[in-house]
């Protein structure tokens, strides 16, 4: 790419790519995609984003394209990799100056440099770190900041590498620059404090930012740059508790004293703030929970360091200290705040979502508090259980609705009892408490008592999987029915969640107990789904609905109409919300399973949804593909008959098979489902392209993957022997060769023999032509090659573990009889041996008559009687059963088949020659054979 002429063209195209007009944007994006592999393209991008007079959006886009190119083309082994000459030039250009005026672009350039450093530093880029250190020392404020920003991202990236050699290189780097990093942090901290004292706010903010970046660099060097950090006192920081627990032991006592003092005593009142409290709680939690600080079960196996840490913890966590921590956690930190109560009133959906999931426990106070409570309660339950039970006892009976403090306290204590449910199993008779106390709480309908109604139903949800008698469940469903009509939205959402927990986790859940309430509860859930407006809440409610449908299965059919009508509207409304669409797909999966064959009425909505979700040319497929494939599969399994639209969706499959990703197994199941549903139409329309895809897959796939491909071929031959053979005929020579060569992987060999057994038994004419073709390719006589196949088949019979395939092998080889072919007669003993093995597999003795019967024979199709927990058969299950009635494995008596073939061979050869042939078989085998054939 000529730099001068290219720069203006690339600049113009980048400008067009920032357009809001898709007619301008799309061609520009396509042109940039084509240039990605052109030599010199990234040099042009570098010049563009380093030119500060150009439009910010254009420069931003140039940085992004450069950054994406590193991932794709920087490695030497990558297709279309950048030349070493261009990379050398680019590395030099990236660190020529650190004067980017736009913060966002400066950050992207820093990340970009770090990506290159991950691949090239220090070997191909030895001058990166020295130049960064020199620039960080500079007096120019902007240059100093940008260099420090880059220094941080480079350090962070190099610290994340995990190979032993990379870790050693980083440790070498850390030891060389650690003192400098310490002095850098110290310098900027001093500057910050001086500027604060001088009330120079702007300068102080600048210094604070540099202080933070310096500290982040120091943290990465400290935590990841030293193999034995405890030997270097300069290196001791708090992150060592997580990464180097033994190095932290000398700090345990002081850390606990500091954190507990500020968080759980009056010392912290008025001076602490939320982020500080969170960090202190995390520190306490990590000390309490750290396995390195616990002695082994056998005390003699404990490390001295573990015993020392345990001794320090035991001395600190005395009964009074634990009691104070436990009480204060519940009575102070568990209380709902004014801000939370205001959110409940003004935005109940957001409140419900925050309470259900919220932020990570590491960064948000409420979840952090609850996690700390759980960890301390788990480790010191003997001390804390009486404390919590005493708090419960003090709150027995209904609480005055005017007493807001007591309402909040009861909410907090019930929260603690719910969180500690597993620890309190032996200390709380929950069933009695439910009947004597909690039921009464739920009868109070006052507006202010919604705090307790919501908390009690949540509490029941926590105890459902711990201790809750099944005979109380009808009473619980009555409560759920009432609370699903509560005036408060948060109570209704919490009740729905409790219903989900009852279905998913409840021990002794019985569908028959739930069925009398199904219509009413399902209707109320649907109302709630319509009432809520936030995506997260709709997902939450949809998940509950999915659980209900999954549990009751076909019993949902009378009540699903309203949901079926609403889902297309919700799908349309959720066009910009892929996670909500995933929840809709999950609901549809369970709905199709529940509706069974009736799901065909959903096709006008269902099939376009599947089409979009599984089309890899559509951007949403990234989010929807996995659930979309599952929905496609259950739709086929429950389809009563093929439709042109359902058949047409298979056009998406060839691209999916090319991905060879983790969804390949589901793709094969979908192909199988089409074959079972409509083998003729499907194979006539898609057989040729499917065979091409399979041939490509088999070139580069694991043994397990090969088996999955071959099983599809086997099913096609089973369902439609003639058409299946025709469609997959280009694959069959490889199967034949695999048998002759003695494929070493047993499961692959077993599948090869299953396929060839189908061909030999059900399409003998094709087997003969395949044998002719292979003999010509191998330059062998047909009889000689046939002998090799039979010999290998007999030798590898033990590879076949499925009884169906073992019987199939026997039927297939027996189908070669009667024959006067000398090779077949030479292998007669082997054929009899295989047949006898199969007879042992499939024959069962009638104890009354003493005669044998083939247990694989099926004479008619019966609807199975199902227990409550068993799912009803799908339409595909029924198709498989009907197919089995026509399958030789299930329709031909092996005992009779052996007898008929031996009689035919005897008739062909005459008694004397047949007797001589039987003498080639071991006498014990003959005796067993006669025993199986007696009475015929």
Secondary structure, DSSP 8 states (H G I E B T S, - for coil): --HHHHHHHHHHHHHHHT-S-HHHHHHHHHHHHHHTTSTTHHHHHHHHHT-TTS-HHHHHHHHHHHHHHHHHHSSTTSTT---HHHHHHHHHHHTS------HHHHHHHHHHHHHHHHHHTTTT-THHHHHHHHHHT-S-HHHHHHHHHHHHHHHHHHHT--SHHHHHHHHHHHHHHHHHHHHHHHHHHHHHHHHHHTT-HHHHHHHHHHHHHHHHHHHHHHHHS-TTGGG-GGG--TTHHHH-HHHHGGGHHHHHHHHHHHHHSGGGTTT--HHHHHHHHHHHHHHHH-GGGS--SSGGGS-HHHHHHHHHHHHHS-HHHHHHHHHHIIIIISS--HHHHHHHHH-HHHHHHHHHT-S-TTT-HHHHHHHHHHHHHHHTHHHHHHHHHHHHHTT-S---TT-HHHHHHHHHHHHHHHHTTTTTTTT--HHHHIIIIIHHHHH---GGGHHHHHHHHHHHHHHTTTS--GGGHHHHHHHHHHHTT-S-HHHHHHHHHHHHHHHHH-TT--HHHHHHHHHHHHHHHHHHHHH--SHHHHHHHHHHHHHHHHHHGGGGGGG-HHHHHHHHHHHHHTTT-HHHHHHHHHHHHHHHHHHGGGGGGGHHHHHHHHHHHT-TTSTTHHHHHHHHHHHHHHHHHT-SS--HHHHHGGGGHHHHHHH--TTHHHHHHHHHHHHHHHHHHHHHHHHHHHHHHHHHHHHS--HHHHHHHHHHHHHHHHH-HHHHHHHTHHHHHHHHHHHHHT-SSHHHHHHHHHHHHHHHHH-HHHHHHHHHHHHHHHT--HHHHHHHHHHHHHHTGGG---HHHHHHHHHHHHTT-S---HHHHHTHHHHHHHHHHHHHHHEEE-TTT--EEETT---S-------TTS----HHHHHHHHHHHHSHHHHS-HHHHHHHHHHHHHHHH-HHHHHHHHTTS-HHHHHHHHHHHTT-
